[in-house]
């Protein structure tokens, strides 16, 4: 069994409504980001910082209330002030992640080698609601083992390419931050739309993930087109705001001359 088939088999054990409802919410949210994410850049940066901080607190602390709240609220508050650098950093992470993830979809041998080492996705028992923390901890250990195995099997060329992509995007963010932020919003929106649609279709019992993996060349082309279109939509629907006060002052100075 492939890891994609294993993942889908695990999702099939979930109640359909728990797939359909989040899928619809994710798809609608992704559509808003895809069309005009630049208008909500500050909330987006705060949300990303809060989620990242919470994930770090959950993974590397004792999970007491104080570190969980502190590492969630403080990064979010900072991101509200420096929203553009946070989104550019997110763009660099997404670029590196895309390069690192590409072999996962394109190289069946690599995927199977890691699967043979780590095994399938842990399945939830019928009483998972009563043992949610235990199950999540099992999934976390599996994900960490899978990530380590994948990193060990991945060729060094892909790691260097990922670093180069991250640096390139970060440099581009300094020179053209609006385009980089527009591409980031379009990328997030596209991914959320695709994941949302996949969750909704999967809730109907249709084989989805292995099918998309087999047709991945069409998926990549479609997503690339959506990202390009989404970036253009973001720039068109979210134009640069003109500072009316500065404009009025410049006109007054011109009239005085």
Secondary structure, DSSP 4 states (H G I P E B T S, - for coil): --HHHHHHHHHTTS-HHHHHHHHHHHHHHHHHHHHHGGGGHHHHHHHHHHHHHHHHHHHHS---HHHHHHHHHHHHHHHHHSHHHHHHHHHHHHHHHHHHHHHHHH-HHHHHHHHHHH-SPPPPPTTTTTSHHHHHHHHHHHHHHHHHHHHHHS-HHHHHHHHHHHHHHHHHHHH-HHHHHHHHHHHHHHHHHHHHHHHHHHHTT---HHHHHHTHHHHHHHHHHHHHHHHHHHHHHSPPPP-HHHHHHHHHHHHH-
